[in-house]
Structure formats: C-alpha cells, structure tokens
Amino acid sequence: MSGAAIFDLDRTLLQGGTGPLLSRAMYDLGVVTRRLPGESLLYGLFDLVGETLPSIFLARQATLVAKGRELTSFDAAAQAAATAIFDVIHPFALTLIEQHKAAGRPVVLATTTPHHLIRPLADLLGFDHVIATRYSLTEDGRFDGSISGRFIWSRGKLAAVREWAGAEGVDLADCFAYSDSIYDLPLLSAVGSPAAVNPDPRLALYALARGWPIVHFDVSPGVLKVPVVGVELQRLLFLASPPLLTPYARFDVAGTENIPRTGPAILVGNHRSYFDIPAMIQMMRPTGRTGRILAKKELFDVPVVGALATALGGIPVDRGHGGAESFEQAVVALEGGEMVCLLPQGTIPRGRKFYDPVLKGRTGAARLAAITGAPVIPFGVWGSEQVWPRSSPVPNMLTLAHPPTVRVRVGPPVELKLRSAPADTRRIMEAIVDCLPPEAREVREPTDEEIRRATPGG
C-alpha cells in the first residue's frame, strides 16, 4: 500500500476545537446534564493558543461524564454535532483530503476526541480510518469511566498510528501528517512529509527551524499567513499600503460596495499599466478581503520575487500551455469561497492598440463563472499609465507637486448567460468599459508621442 495522509482534527481541519459543538449537542439532547469545571474557559484558551496540559486533563476527565451511560445514548448527539462541525471545516482541508484520496492514499483521522463522538464526522468527511480515544465498556454496554487502550495524544497518538500502520502495511516514511500542535511533534517527526497547520507558537518556531511547510486550510495552498499571529501576508500588505505612501499619485476609488464581503467572486478589470496593481490594492483595501491574483508565469520565475508573489496569493499563468493549471487553481480558490482577480486582456496593449476603445479579452473569467457560479464583478482603471507608462521601466515618482489621478470604478455583477464563453466574455469586456470614463470610448488617432509612451522601451 502507498503511504497514507494522517490528519489531526481540532485547530487543524477547523479554526477552533470541536469540544464546544460536541458539548452543545449533548446538552441540547439531554445526554449530559453537568459541565466539567472550567470547561468554557479551557475551550476559549484552546481556540486561542492550542493544546495545553489543562485542556488535555479536561479531555481525560470527560470519561467521568460518560460513566454509567450506554454507548448508543450518544449516537444522536454525535450525529448532530457532526453536521454542525462539518459546516465549519476549512474548505481547503476538504480539497486536500480529496486530492490524497485521488492519489490512492488512505486518509486517516487521528484525534484525542472520543471515537464514539467523532466517528459520524469522520464518515461525513470521507475518512477511511479513524484513530481516536476509546472509552471502556462494561459487559452490558455502558461506559465504566476509564479509557480502553491508548489515550490518543502526543506519544500515545504516535504509538497508535504505528500500530495501525503495521496492521495495514503502511510505511510512515511514505506518509503525510498534518497538525497544529507541538504535542503532535512525535507523529510529525515520524512521517516523511509533515506539515504544520495553523500551528501553535511553539510548533511554528519548530517548523521554521526544520523547514517544514506551514499551511493554513482557510486559504489557498501556497498562501502565506505570518506565523504566530496568523494574519495573511496579503492583508498585511494592504494595511501597509495607505495612499499616503504613494504621494506621486492620487487615487479616486468608488463602487467598492459592489464587491461581495463574503463568498466567491471573480473580479475582472482592464490593464493599462504595471501601476494597476497598486490601484487594485486601493480598491480591495476597504472590502476587508484578500484575493488570488492571476499573473503571467514569467513573474513567478524571478528568484525571490516569484516566491513572494506566491506567498501573497498570486496564481501563475503559463500562457504558452493554455493556462490549464492556473485555471484549476482559480477554481479551487473560488470553491473555497475566495475572491479571484484577473485581467482578461492578459497583457497591456502596446502602441496603437493601447488606444482602441474596444477591449478584447480571453475567456477565462467566463469559464470560471460557468463552472463555479461565482459572480463576475467588473472594474475599470484609468490614469495608471500616467504614473507608470509602458515605455518606462519604473514609475514616475517626481510628480509630487501635481500627482496624476488614478481612477478606479467598480460596477455591479455582470449579467451572464453561461451558455457561450466567447459571448459572455464580450459581456464582461463591455461591463469593464462601462466602468471607464467617457473618453475611454472615444475613437481617435493617437499622437506619435502617445504611441511612444505606450510602447515598451519607447
């Protein structure tokens, strides 16, 4: 058998812990009537910093709550909790589980949470195997207040995984493991492909020292969140990019209320300058959201710059091979509820074509909308070429006395028919033009100087 993919549960597959949701289900259904001392406080601390020794002590003492009750008395609560927990599982965790299954690897849930409470959730998530703490039963099928076998935590979890792997003929060197907790270090160190997921501070430092991947299942693969604080790098970029930092340009932004504050969305705009990116940042800053931005692959091939572009949420587009891989990444991002930003023209028009009032675009945005059902939100950028003309390798930062204005307008969702990608692409490009000022629609002959400024190298 090929290697397996082993997942922790709390603070790995979801943002916090399953404890509050499991407890609520049991209280609501009358399965338990008393709370453990300090339960709410420990749950809150767990969500904030991860596993602590007091939270593990609480998990051990939970056997006393079940003592004397029949195994089947928890079935309804476990099923109800499974539905509630499934709704808050990180979207990209579900994607990764499916990718491992598609690669032929069994997926394994390894968790301290009691088996009888978590099995319904494991079934909903499609796990092939569950390694979880089990409570001992009396002969008449009631819990006796003790643990049967290993307590699935830290070295106990590793020992249980080793036993499972031996029985299934799985080599841990071929396995993947995902966890948030420093207490899962024994398991992570034992597999060939460990990953620290939403790691607690100690595991984050250890992962950095070992060069392990640090990932977050609430954002697209490859997107960086700053360790310990857990803030997306792109969000920090937005916070660090107020208009005051570009005094050589003014921004006039309107219509951002048309950008959905939650859920998937496809933002599409025209391309006039390399300075369109700062304009897009000013457009997205007030929304409180980040986005996955499609850009040409050549940018990602530049050392350091490419890694930074990926960490910031960029998706490379290999135009020479049709962009199939970038299209799939964009679909995954949208299905995970993220925004995707792209410029359908693909590149900045050069020379005389720069002044063509009819915008021509590729069909990627229309095809993404047809597959995902995400709304397409148009925006128009005007004046960015005055800050950074195509003829110049750098922006003009000497206009402090009279900075040009970069105008950005966001329009309402484009009404698409979702039957023909070329026809919907025309609708998208027309909607982008509608976001531009009237002079953008004028047919005129550009001057030689204007053509020079719109040509690389002048």
DRENVO-944716 format. One line per 4 residues: number of its first residue (from 1); their letters; for each residue x, y, z of C-alpha. Coordinates in Angstrom, 3 decimals, m for minus. Layout:
REM DRENVO-944716
NUM	a	X Y Z | ...
REM end
This chain:
REM DRENVO-944716
1	msga	0.000 0.000 0.000 | 1.162 3.554 m0.728 | 1.606 5.998 2.130 | m1.343 7.488 3.975
5	aifd	m2.426 11.042 4.823 | m2.936 11.485 8.563 | m4.912 14.475 9.846 | m5.350 15.905 13.307
9	ldrt	m8.781 17.414 13.916 | m9.061 20.371 16.300 | m7.461 23.628 15.083 | m6.275 21.721 12.020
13	llqg	m9.348 20.881 9.958 | m11.293 23.743 11.560 | m10.384 27.060 13.152 | m11.073 26.118 16.757
17	gtgp	m11.949 22.957 18.604 | m14.845 20.528 18.299 | m15.382 20.496 22.076 | m17.950 23.329 22.283
21	llsr	m20.034 21.905 19.429 | m19.954 18.383 20.841 | m20.862 19.673 24.300 | m23.720 21.770 22.958
25	amyd	m25.172 18.811 21.094 | m25.021 16.624 24.194 | m26.603 19.296 26.401 | m29.330 20.087 23.864
29	lgvv	m30.300 16.421 23.619 | m30.076 15.857 27.352 | m27.310 13.285 27.085 | m25.317 15.071 29.782
33	trrl	m26.621 17.496 32.396 | m23.473 18.744 34.101 | m20.426 20.568 32.817 | m16.855 19.869 33.754
37	pges	m15.275 22.560 35.974 | m13.628 25.317 33.920 | m14.895 23.869 30.652 | m15.801 27.150 28.917
41	llyg	m12.581 28.852 29.962 | m10.443 25.979 28.707 | m12.325 25.817 25.402 | m11.667 29.521 24.845
45	lfdl	m7.997 29.141 25.714 | m7.719 26.157 23.376 | m9.176 28.116 20.461 | m6.698 30.913 21.134
49	vget	m3.393 29.121 21.707 | m3.997 25.434 21.018 | m3.496 22.420 23.231 | m2.372 22.937 26.800
53	lpsi	m1.868 20.457 29.616 | m5.068 21.673 31.367 | m7.092 21.061 28.172 | m5.682 17.551 27.924
57	flar	m6.538 16.969 31.591 | m10.103 18.039 30.761 | m10.190 15.570 27.863 | m9.116 12.746 30.178
61	qatl	m11.739 13.662 32.783 | m14.510 13.552 30.167 | m14.676 9.789 30.728 | m16.367 10.545 34.047
65	vakg	m19.178 12.425 32.295 | m19.954 9.341 30.223 | m19.690 6.890 33.125 | m22.758 4.699 33.510
69	relt	m24.322 5.709 30.192 | m24.961 3.371 27.288 | m22.762 3.667 24.210 | m25.793 4.199 21.964
73	sfda	m27.089 7.095 24.113 | m24.501 9.381 22.450 | m25.398 8.478 18.857 | m27.910 11.269 18.227
77	aaqa	m25.656 13.928 19.769 | m22.644 12.725 17.784 | m24.652 12.878 14.561 | m25.975 16.364 15.333
81	aata	m22.505 17.603 16.230 | m21.063 16.081 13.056 | m23.408 18.173 10.925 | m22.541 21.350 12.852
85	ifdv	m18.793 20.692 12.734 | m18.831 19.793 9.036 | m20.201 23.263 8.265 | m17.105 24.921 9.789
89	ihpf	m14.441 22.615 8.353 | m11.925 24.636 6.362 | m12.732 24.436 2.627 | m9.182 23.724 1.525
93	altl	m8.908 20.881 4.049 | m11.736 19.163 2.187 | m9.910 19.775 m1.085 | m6.686 18.269 0.264
97	ieqh	m8.495 15.214 1.607 | m9.959 14.598 m1.845 | m6.571 15.105 m3.510 | m4.967 12.476 m1.272
101	kaag	m7.812 10.056 m1.972 | m7.462 10.689 m5.705 | m3.749 9.859 m5.391 | m4.678 6.484 m3.910
105	rpvv	m3.697 7.246 m0.338 | m5.964 6.267 2.548 | m6.901 9.258 4.669 | m6.769 8.823 8.433
109	latt	m8.242 10.935 11.216 | m6.055 10.758 14.337 | m7.570 12.630 17.258 | m7.818 12.711 21.033
113	tphh	m11.588 13.199 20.724 | m13.524 10.054 21.752 | m14.234 7.614 18.946 | m17.951 7.292 19.705
117	lirp	m18.390 11.066 19.369 | m16.289 11.698 16.291 | m16.990 8.699 14.038 | m20.059 10.303 12.355
121	ladl	m17.965 13.366 11.446 | m15.190 11.166 10.056 | m17.756 9.430 7.854 | m19.101 12.778 6.608
125	lgfd	m15.582 13.926 5.745 | m14.798 10.704 3.881 | m12.030 9.393 6.128 | m11.045 5.784 5.525
129	hvia	m9.802 5.131 9.056 | m10.268 6.720 12.488 | m7.685 6.539 15.268 | m9.355 8.039 18.322
133	trys	m9.537 7.625 22.084 | m11.916 4.845 23.102 | m13.778 4.561 26.397 | m14.060 1.237 28.197
137	lted	m17.432 m0.519 28.324 | m18.967 m2.836 30.851 | m20.445 m6.149 29.778 | m23.890 m4.577 29.406
141	grfd	m22.586 m1.863 27.033 | m22.198 1.046 29.461 | m19.150 3.266 29.877 | m17.242 2.469 33.063
145	gsis	m15.383 5.802 33.370 | m11.991 4.635 32.112 | m10.079 4.642 28.827 | m9.729 1.493 26.736
149	grfi	m6.238 1.129 25.295 | m4.167 4.202 24.460 | m5.041 7.791 25.123 | m4.614 9.215 21.610
153	wsrg	m2.401 12.186 22.365 | 1.273 13.035 21.813 | 3.385 9.862 22.015 | 0.228 7.841 22.578
157	klaa	m1.072 9.076 19.232 | 2.174 8.128 17.510 | 2.088 4.655 19.089 | m1.499 4.133 17.932
161	vrew	m0.649 5.325 14.415 | 2.344 2.959 14.323 | 0.093 0.060 15.323 | m2.408 0.995 12.632
165	agae	0.332 1.381 10.008 | 1.814 m2.009 10.893 | m1.568 m3.697 10.591 | m2.292 m2.001 7.253
169	gvdl	1.188 m2.443 5.766 | 1.831 1.305 5.592 | 5.338 2.766 5.840 | 5.279 6.011 7.831
173	adcf	8.194 7.278 5.748 | 5.745 7.458 2.832 | 3.056 9.221 4.847 | 1.849 12.780 5.157
177	aysd	0.782 14.216 8.508 | m0.975 17.475 9.348 | m1.337 19.003 12.812 | m1.421 22.311 14.663
181	siyd	0.033 21.163 17.968 | 3.531 20.933 19.407 | 2.274 17.855 21.241 | 1.931 16.107 17.873
185	lpll	5.644 16.574 17.248 | 6.317 12.825 17.727 | 3.898 11.976 14.900 | 5.034 14.787 12.617
189	savg	8.683 13.776 13.082 | 7.907 10.146 12.271 | 6.416 10.690 8.800 | 8.155 11.538 5.572
193	spaa	6.018 14.592 4.759 | 4.982 16.602 7.836 | 3.114 19.912 7.697 | 2.347 22.370 10.476
197	vnpd	m1.239 23.550 10.017 | m2.302 26.763 11.735 | 0.487 25.932 14.199 | 0.641 26.975 17.814
201	prla	3.603 29.292 18.566 | 5.994 26.516 19.601 | 5.234 24.324 16.606 | 5.536 27.339 14.292
205	lyal	9.072 28.008 15.532 | 9.997 24.328 15.277 | 8.585 24.062 11.745 | 10.536 27.135 10.658
209	argw	13.734 25.665 12.090 | 13.154 22.319 10.364 | 11.982 23.796 7.087 | 8.580 22.100 7.319
213	pivh	5.690 23.581 5.371 | 3.451 25.896 7.392 | m0.017 25.857 5.876 | m3.475 27.174 6.630
217	fdvs	m6.525 25.357 5.342 | m8.654 28.509 5.358 | m6.678 29.981 2.422 | m5.492 28.669 m0.935
221	pgvl	m2.450 26.375 m0.989 | 0.804 28.339 m1.016 | m0.682 31.482 0.504 | 1.359 32.622 3.478
225	kvpv	m0.004 33.564 6.858 | 2.502 35.179 9.180 | 3.415 32.565 11.808 | 2.132 33.034 15.370
229	vgve	m0.175 35.975 14.538 | m1.907 34.017 11.763 | m2.547 37.050 9.536 | m2.401 36.602 5.777
233	lqrl	0.617 38.322 4.242 | m1.560 39.990 1.614 | m3.684 41.513 4.379 | m0.533 42.980 5.956
237	lfla	0.415 44.378 2.543 | m2.967 46.078 2.305 | m2.600 47.523 5.797 | 0.882 48.776 4.914
241	sppl	m0.254 50.394 1.635 | m2.228 53.533 2.501 | m2.417 56.125 m0.315 | m0.053 58.367 1.670
245	ltpy	2.802 56.031 0.734 | 2.393 56.906 m2.946 | 2.390 60.721 m2.870 | 3.266 60.789 m6.581
249	arfd	m0.261 59.534 m7.403 | m3.795 60.182 m6.190 | m6.468 57.506 m6.068 | m10.133 58.080 m6.841
253	vagt	m11.917 54.823 m5.938 | m15.687 54.243 m5.943 | m18.200 51.413 m6.236 | m16.464 49.017 m3.846
257	enip	m19.867 48.228 m2.295 | m20.394 46.039 m5.377 | m17.673 43.648 m4.190 | m19.237 40.856 m2.060
261	rtgp	m17.965 40.835 1.506 | m18.231 37.045 1.724 | m18.254 34.110 m0.655 | m16.608 33.564 m4.035
265	ailv	m16.301 36.364 m6.553 | m14.410 36.954 m9.793 | m13.007 40.485 m10.131 | m12.176 41.480 m13.704
269	gnhr	m10.612 44.707 m14.955 | m8.722 46.342 m17.771 | m4.929 46.508 m17.944 | m3.208 49.834 m18.645
273	syfd	m0.016 49.836 m16.595 | 2.091 47.991 m14.069 | 0.661 50.564 m11.661 | m2.722 48.797 m11.984
277	ipam	m1.641 46.559 m9.081 | m1.380 49.449 m6.557 | m4.729 50.675 m7.886 | m6.266 47.233 m7.264
281	iqmm	m4.842 47.238 m3.727 | m6.606 50.539 m3.022 | m9.788 49.047 m4.495 | m9.648 45.965 m2.257
285	rptg	m8.471 47.625 0.990 | m11.941 48.848 2.075 | m13.560 45.437 1.482 | m11.653 43.713 4.287
289	rtgr	m10.933 40.843 1.891 | m7.940 39.429 0.064 | m7.883 37.805 m3.348 | m5.986 35.393 m5.528
293	ilak	m4.477 37.349 m8.418 | m3.636 35.683 m11.727 | m0.399 36.967 m13.266 | 1.938 35.856 m16.030
297	kelf	4.221 32.961 m15.157 | 7.381 34.911 m16.025 | 6.901 36.978 m12.853 | 6.930 33.820 m10.720
301	dvpv	10.142 32.617 m12.386 | 12.101 35.553 m10.934 | 14.059 34.463 m7.825 | 12.646 35.842 m4.564
305	vgal	10.002 37.842 m6.453 | 8.275 34.630 m7.545 | 8.198 33.169 m4.037 | 6.846 36.444 m2.666
309	atal	4.160 36.582 m5.378 | 3.000 33.076 m4.437 | 3.004 33.878 m0.722 | 0.883 36.948 m1.450
313	ggip	m1.735 34.818 m3.185 | m0.616 35.024 m6.805 | m1.516 32.323 m9.312 | 0.961 31.923 m12.208
317	vdrg	m0.497 31.739 m15.705 | 1.552 29.779 m18.239 | 0.199 31.294 m21.437 | 2.362 29.006 m23.540
321	hgga	0.463 25.940 m22.318 | m3.039 27.374 m22.261 | m3.111 28.202 m18.548 | m4.880 24.954 m17.572
325	esfe	m3.100 24.641 m14.223 | m3.811 28.233 m13.221 | m7.450 27.750 m14.215 | m7.709 24.737 m11.885
329	qavv	m6.104 26.702 m9.034 | m8.588 29.512 m9.566 | m11.485 27.042 m9.468 | m10.196 25.617 m6.173
333	aleg	m9.915 29.129 m4.718 | m13.458 30.038 m5.754 | m14.883 26.760 m4.468 | m13.165 27.592 m1.179
337	gemv	m15.073 30.872 m1.011 | m12.228 33.169 m2.020 | m12.044 36.037 m4.497 | m10.089 35.667 m7.715
341	cllp	m8.800 38.741 m9.557 | m7.790 38.643 m13.202 | m7.242 40.964 m16.139 | m8.878 39.279 m19.172
345	qgti	m6.748 41.207 m21.689 | m3.808 39.117 m20.461 | m1.256 41.857 m21.079 | m1.046 45.617 m21.505
349	prgr	m1.939 46.549 m25.108 | 1.036 48.034 m26.904 | 1.447 51.021 m29.181 | m1.597 51.995 m31.227
353	kfyd	m3.686 49.115 m29.777 | m3.463 50.765 m26.363 | m5.937 53.413 m27.568 | m8.506 51.018 m29.055
357	pvlk	m11.823 51.751 m27.270 | m12.965 48.155 m27.814 | m11.399 45.873 m25.202 | m10.671 42.298 m26.226
361	grtg	m10.368 39.610 m23.563 | m9.708 35.925 m23.051 | m12.470 33.579 m21.973 | m11.033 32.516 m18.586
365	aarl	m13.348 34.634 m16.418 | m16.454 33.478 m18.284 | m15.425 29.837 m17.988 | m14.690 30.232 m14.275
369	aait	m18.140 31.718 m13.753 | m19.798 28.894 m15.677 | m18.055 26.216 m13.615 | m18.286 27.781 m10.147
373	gapv	m21.350 30.003 m10.356 | m19.340 32.842 m8.799 | m20.463 36.386 m9.674 | m18.265 38.394 m12.043
377	ipfg	m17.578 41.915 m10.748 | m16.110 44.376 m13.304 | m13.817 47.272 m12.505 | m12.167 49.902 m14.647
381	vwgs	m8.780 51.543 m14.077 | m7.956 54.856 m15.768 | m4.881 57.054 m15.475 | m2.435 54.471 m14.132
385	eqvw	m0.414 54.867 m17.333 | 0.245 58.478 m16.347 | 2.117 57.202 m13.284 | 3.873 54.309 m14.980
389	prss	3.787 54.450 m18.787 | 4.558 51.308 m20.773 | 7.656 52.971 m22.183 | 9.269 53.291 m18.751
393	pvpn	10.897 50.543 m16.651 | 9.903 52.347 m13.409 | 7.043 54.590 m12.260 | 7.451 58.358 m12.361
397	mltl	7.872 59.431 m8.726 | 8.783 63.054 m9.487 | 5.209 64.333 m9.758 | 4.785 65.283 m6.099
401	ahpp	3.649 68.822 m6.916 | 0.949 67.714 m9.357 | 0.362 63.958 m8.971 | m1.849 62.347 m11.631
405	tvrv	m5.143 60.821 m10.522 | m5.715 57.099 m10.912 | m9.437 56.483 m11.209 | m10.963 53.113 m10.208
409	rvgp	m14.638 52.275 m10.560 | m16.302 49.003 m9.577 | m19.520 48.037 m11.323 | m22.406 45.706 m10.436
413	pvel	m22.191 41.964 m11.264 | m22.200 41.200 m14.985 | m25.349 39.503 m16.258 | m24.041 36.387 m17.956
417	klrs	m25.951 33.735 m19.929 | m23.433 30.943 m19.076 | m24.038 29.287 m22.448 | m21.169 30.614 m24.561
421	apad	m17.807 31.636 m23.119 | m16.974 33.967 m26.065 | m20.367 35.686 m25.825 | m20.088 36.074 m22.046
425	trri	m16.543 37.383 m22.462 | m17.885 40.144 m24.703 | m20.423 40.985 m21.995 | m17.639 41.096 m19.407
429	meai	m15.445 43.389 m21.503 | m18.377 45.713 m22.213 | m19.084 45.884 m18.464 | m15.450 46.820 m17.827
433	vdcl	m15.686 49.607 m20.436 | m18.829 50.866 m18.681 | m16.646 51.405 m15.595 | m14.298 53.703 m17.529
437	ppea	m14.767 57.462 m18.126 | m16.441 58.649 m21.375 | m13.115 59.423 m23.099 | m12.246 55.719 m22.942
441	revr	m14.984 55.074 m25.512 | m13.845 57.728 m27.971 | m12.398 56.633 m31.308 | m9.388 58.807 m32.073
445	eptd	m5.967 58.718 m33.672 | m3.202 58.769 m31.031 | m0.258 61.072 m31.468 | 3.252 59.775 m32.110
449	eeir	4.171 60.731 m28.535 | 1.217 58.778 m27.144 | 2.180 55.718 m29.187 | 5.752 56.021 m27.944
453	ratp	4.613 56.137 m24.307 | 2.502 53.009 m24.869 | 5.377 51.047 m26.372 | 7.926 49.096 m24.271
457	gg	11.256 50.913 m24.443 | 9.621 53.898 m26.110
REM end
